[in-house]
């Protein structure tokens, strides 16, 4: 499976974002590989309404609806059409207690969750939570030329054997070769951003990434 973390790039916002994601449904149907857009809160409703694809939030806060000006409630992203949220991305750091609170609050509102750790030890810790996925993504490899799957293959294989929840791999995922290597380790999928967002042809890039999971 592929999680497309769209971040806050201009290229993935508004009309440009809709155009970028326009082939998601087609490629997912062709390859039978689930492809999920992980969008800014302001983009969720439009992506869901216009493209009818699965959308997750990039972040939520552990709050209920009410007097929380400027925060993002799980209720609001669920109402907008999100089915899940990532929690603890290295570009929006949270401490352990904050991750635990957000996983629990997301579950109250029926949202799926992915708890992201920057080390094998943290990933194993988050595996004890009531989350749907855990992800392993080292901060210094994000958007880099060396992929996690090349740098940490042994650690990833070891994690797959120990974890209860499906493992998602991030950082430096470039192409179908990386997704193939990911599948070979037993990991369930990838979370990526830069090399998809900046691709010249998003449909071709997405097809290449998805086909990597097919061997």
Secondary structure, 3 states (H helix, E strand, C coil): CEEEECCCCHHHCHHHHHHHCCCHHHHHHHHCCCEEEEECCCCHHHHHHHHCCCEEECCCECCCCCCCCCCCEHHHHHHHCCCEEEECCCCCCCCHHHHHHHHHHHHHCCCEEEEEECCHHHHHHHCCCCCCEEEECCHHHCCCCCCHHHHCHHHHHHHHHHCCCEEEEECCCCCHHHHHHHHHHCCCEEEECHHHHCCCCHHHHHHHHHHHCCC
